[in-house]
Amino acid sequence: MTLDTLEVFYPTYHRWRQLYGGMQAEEAKRLTQLEKENGRLKKLLAEAELEKAMLKELAEGNF
């Protein structure tokens, strides 16, 4: 199959190839799962840090 048949643009193909070049399909799926999990954990951490800062301000009486 060619890129034209799949309706994939050349820059998209080269970006995918650069990201997933030597990986097998299972490895690429696992990478995607890990990236999603990483994003979820970063969001949780940001929320926890925000809550911690709010509690610190309340304890100091700066509200």
Backbone bond lengths (Angstrom), bond angles and torsions (degrees), N, CA, C in turn:
res aa  C-N    CA-C-N  psi(-1)  N-CA   C-N-CA  omega(-1)  CA-C   N-CA-C  phi
1 M - - - 1.443 - - 1.527 109.65 -
2 T 1.276 114.41 148.64 1.455 118.85 177.23 1.520 109.70 -109.12
3 L 1.313 115.17 168.47 1.461 119.73 179.26 1.514 111.49 -63.78
4 D 1.322 116.61 -35.53 1.460 120.10 179.48 1.534 111.05 -64.14
5 T 1.322 116.33 -39.65 1.457 120.67 179.32 1.524 110.33 -64.54
6 L 1.328 115.99 -39.47 1.464 121.01 -179.60 1.522 113.17 -82.39
7 E 1.341 115.62 -5.94 1.467 122.57 -177.94 1.532 111.35 58.29
8 V 1.340 115.47 45.23 1.461 122.63 176.88 1.520 107.57 -111.92
9 F 1.319 116.32 131.64 1.455 119.95 179.67 1.525 110.10 -76.12
10 Y 1.331 116.66 150.52 1.456 121.82 -177.58 1.528 113.18 -58.99
11 P 1.349 119.49 -43.62 1.478 118.19 177.97 1.529 112.83 -61.49
12 T 1.331 116.71 -35.68 1.464 120.44 177.87 1.513 110.02 -64.85
13 Y 1.311 117.25 -44.88 1.463 121.88 179.11 1.520 110.69 -59.72
14 H 1.309 117.46 -45.94 1.469 120.56 -177.57 1.524 111.28 -67.80
15 R 1.341 116.89 -34.32 1.470 119.94 176.60 1.524 109.70 -66.05
16 W 1.333 117.29 -45.05 1.464 121.23 177.66 1.526 110.56 -61.15
17 R 1.298 114.84 -42.52 1.462 118.69 -178.49 1.517 110.88 -65.06
18 Q 1.331 115.92 -37.22 1.460 119.80 179.01 1.536 110.19 -67.11
19 L 1.331 117.25 -40.08 1.459 121.09 -179.47 1.527 112.70 -73.59
20 Y 1.319 116.50 -45.11 1.461 121.40 -170.46 1.526 113.49 -115.10
21 G 1.324 117.20 16.54 1.453 124.00 -173.32 1.510 118.16 -34.57
22 G 1.327 118.16 -68.97 1.460 120.33 -174.07 1.517 113.79 -96.70
23 M 1.314 117.95 12.40 1.467 120.62 -175.81 1.519 112.11 -86.22
24 Q 1.315 112.87 149.89 1.453 119.63 170.10 1.532 107.57 -82.22
25 A 1.313 117.27 166.74 1.465 121.77 -177.27 1.528 111.33 -59.10
26 E 1.329 117.38 -42.20 1.466 121.01 -179.34 1.522 111.18 -64.79
27 E 1.317 117.13 -37.43 1.463 120.78 178.63 1.528 111.07 -66.38
28 A 1.323 116.32 -40.48 1.461 120.54 178.96 1.525 110.50 -65.70
29 K 1.330 117.52 -40.10 1.462 121.11 177.29 1.523 110.26 -63.10
30 R 1.322 116.30 -42.83 1.470 120.99 -179.91 1.525 110.19 -64.10
31 L 1.325 117.40 -40.53 1.459 121.15 177.83 1.517 110.60 -60.79
32 T 1.314 117.22 -43.33 1.459 121.67 178.68 1.524 110.49 -62.68
33 Q 1.332 117.10 -42.64 1.462 120.87 178.02 1.527 111.03 -62.00
34 L 1.321 116.48 -43.44 1.463 120.59 -179.89 1.520 111.75 -65.34
35 E 1.320 117.12 -37.44 1.468 120.42 178.11 1.526 110.77 -65.04
36 K 1.332 117.12 -40.63 1.472 120.95 177.27 1.525 110.52 -64.34
37 E 1.324 116.55 -45.03 1.456 121.40 179.36 1.527 110.56 -62.07
38 N 1.314 116.96 -41.07 1.458 121.84 178.47 1.529 110.40 -61.26
39 G 1.311 117.83 -43.67 1.457 121.80 177.79 1.518 111.84 -62.02
40 R 1.321 116.07 -41.84 1.468 120.92 179.30 1.529 110.32 -63.62
41 L 1.332 116.72 -43.68 1.459 120.39 -179.93 1.523 112.03 -67.23
42 K 1.322 117.31 -37.04 1.467 120.34 176.59 1.516 110.95 -62.83
43 K 1.325 116.76 -39.62 1.457 120.92 178.86 1.527 110.33 -64.79
44 L 1.337 116.93 -43.88 1.463 120.95 178.04 1.521 111.41 -60.87
45 L 1.322 116.16 -42.11 1.464 120.84 179.35 1.525 110.68 -64.01
46 A 1.314 117.71 -42.76 1.456 121.27 179.86 1.526 110.40 -63.14
47 E 1.327 117.16 -41.36 1.456 120.76 178.38 1.526 111.08 -64.71
48 A 1.328 116.94 -41.43 1.462 120.76 179.08 1.525 111.03 -65.02
49 E 1.328 117.49 -40.55 1.459 121.12 178.69 1.523 110.80 -65.29
50 L 1.303 117.41 -39.12 1.458 121.55 178.19 1.529 110.39 -64.29
51 E 1.313 116.33 -44.66 1.457 120.56 178.98 1.529 110.44 -63.21
52 K 1.317 116.33 -41.11 1.467 120.63 178.58 1.527 110.73 -61.97
53 A 1.325 118.08 -42.30 1.461 122.08 179.37 1.530 110.80 -65.54
54 M 1.338 116.97 -39.42 1.465 120.01 178.69 1.523 110.94 -65.07
55 L 1.325 117.25 -42.85 1.458 120.84 178.73 1.523 111.44 -64.59
56 K 1.315 116.96 -37.13 1.453 121.25 178.80 1.536 109.83 -64.55
57 E 1.322 117.01 -43.06 1.464 120.95 177.79 1.517 111.26 -63.32
58 L 1.326 116.95 -41.27 1.470 120.60 177.92 1.526 110.93 -62.94
59 A 1.322 116.82 -41.84 1.460 120.90 -178.96 1.530 111.03 -66.04
60 E 1.315 117.84 -32.88 1.450 121.73 -179.56 1.534 111.53 -83.81
61 G 1.303 117.32 -13.05 1.442 121.30 179.35 1.535 113.20 81.28
62 N 1.326 118.18 23.34 1.467 122.85 -179.39 1.519 111.34 -98.38
63 F 1.305 116.92 59.22 1.469 119.71 179.99 1.482 112.10 -122.51
